[in-house]
Amino acid sequence: MHWIDWVITVVPVLFVLGIALYCRKYVRGVVDYLAAGRVAGRYVISVGDMQAGLAVISLIALCETEYQAGMALGLWSKVTIPISIFLSLTGYCLYRFRQTKCLSIGQFLEVRYNRPLRIIAAVIRTTAEMMTNAIGPAVAARFFIYILGLPHIVNIFGWQVTSYALIMVIVLTMAMIVIWPAGRISLLVTDVIQGLMSYPIFVIFTVFVLSEISWSLDVAPVMLDRVPGESFLNPMDIDKLRDFNLFALIVTIIGSILNRAAWIGNDTSGAGRTAHEQKMAGVLGAWRNGFASLMLTLMALFMVTIMLAGRFAGEAKVIRTNLVNKVVEEIVESPQLKGKIKQDIAVIPEERHTIGVDKPYSHTDNPDTPYLNSVHNNLKDTPEGNTVFQKFRTLYFQMMAPMVLREKLPVGVMGLLVLLMVMLMLSTDDSRIFNSSSTLLQDVVMPLRKNPFTPKQHLAWLRGMSVAVCVFFLVVSLFFSQMDYIAMFISIMCSLWLGAAGPIMIGGLYTRFGTTTGAFCALVFGSGSALSGLFLQRSWSGYVYPWLLSSGNAKYVSMLFDTVNSLCSPYIVWEMNEIKFPINSYEIYFISMMFGLGAYIIGSMITYRKPFNIDRMLHRGKYCDGESSVVATPWSWKNVYGKLIGIDSQYTKGDKIIAWSVFYFSIVYQFLLSFVCVVIWNAISPWPASWWSMYFYINIIVVGL
């Protein structure tokens, strides 16, 4: 980077770290450290949540998804709009959890079930959370290595140190600087400051991308140049998409409802001064997140266009060659093999592809195919060749975005983008470290102690546990390889907890019949099936598939997969593969949720004795302790719509305006007009390709701006 870019990056980051240190003066007790004293307002929470929800890993995951499946699935994803808006406006799960006045999810589990479940569930949840979140700093570290062009090995006072490990240490140290002084207070304040800094960068980068590529000349032709069944732009022609398809969307919808409360109790979900403020922060987030989503989407489209559009073929050849060489330097140990791969890659010709004349691209035949085939041919006969190739393919698609940005961004814009990525990394990593450390202490360590902590000891343990989680993140990032798309990896790792969390939390918050036995059954069958799937995914190419071949069982497993394919194709396709486990992460996630839900219901019904006193847990009725409560109002034709979207007696006139504006934009425009009417229209008279191009241009660019 140019020195101007370094100044643009470093100065604001130092300012944010200084603010974090200054926040220490506001910590007066454990509640301040854990939940910001529960005095945060809706605007602070909504901006902080936006920044904490964005991450480098979010960008890379979106780029991977767009590069593999395009935008066509975006139309069908609009079916989630009324669901998410309804959940936000009604305060589903969040409102009830806030009424329990529990500081953590573990405290709730002990109140609703018992202490052993609290401890076991906390261990499973935190392990899944930490394993998932540990790849965040790892992906960010590699992003900076690739976008800055850093060598994989650096010499520090005669010691050979990997840049990856060095940047990981720097990343985690910065996160601890934010966490250590004031916990949730410093997290919330720095997230808000970084969020306010990010908005101008979103605007600048959006202008840059729109000036570099044309929607009609570049983006739309590339997205439409796909074989039948794999369109990147026509939602009616996506039945052959494999990983990111309609079934994955269905699983996402089910998970968003069933696991609404799975991660509740951390982040800012307990920082609002009232349950109503917490609820309104979620409603405001629907507006504040819009432009951030536009910027990330444009970045992904920018990468796809540069790598696939004909007029950028020369630059794409350079990017692919440099990308392969960079990844090979990192994961291939043999110098001779590295040289052979680089030599073979160098002679691959520039892709000359004329849209409308040449055969359209497909998942198996595209400009990346010769590069992937060349590397696989060199690796397949080496020890653990298939496993190494899985790592290569994962890093190849992950690091494509930073290599494109390195090639295309000018001075100034590069500095702003790196600053944005540092802030996104910092705001996400520090929150996740803090969440894991507080959960471990509150729900594992404290229930095992005979004597409670003093406030001073409690704060010291919280800080110490954060350091321990940082060390865990570092160790996992160094020794645990991610071997799938980021969205898939997150799905399978989170399912270790999410396979059981939904019925445990919803059953605990909303039912009187749920029992402790039912909750344990959900953990055994839901989390257990997810763990089995994870084991098969990671050991398939190295152990499971070779064993199936040597034992003669491969044909029987193949027959089972064929039976499933005959029933579920084309949305679920399980094919025997020597490299990758046939059942993808979304499918494993779905199986684990169904097992967990069924086990909870059956286990609870078998052991049900008497209804649980849910009124006492929620501090309502005769157990009300004086906090403001909702005044019940009768249903009438005048208020029926307001009640359906969650408007109650606590809503001011301004609150109602915000709620109704979100409702009309999301439900009336995005869902009814942009989805329902469009689907009906196409069912009667299918649109030509040019109409879909205009549809996504309006919905992504025009409306986003």
Beta strands, then each sheet from edge to edge (+ up, - down):
strand 1: 153-156
strand 2: 159-162
sheet 1: 1+ 2-
end
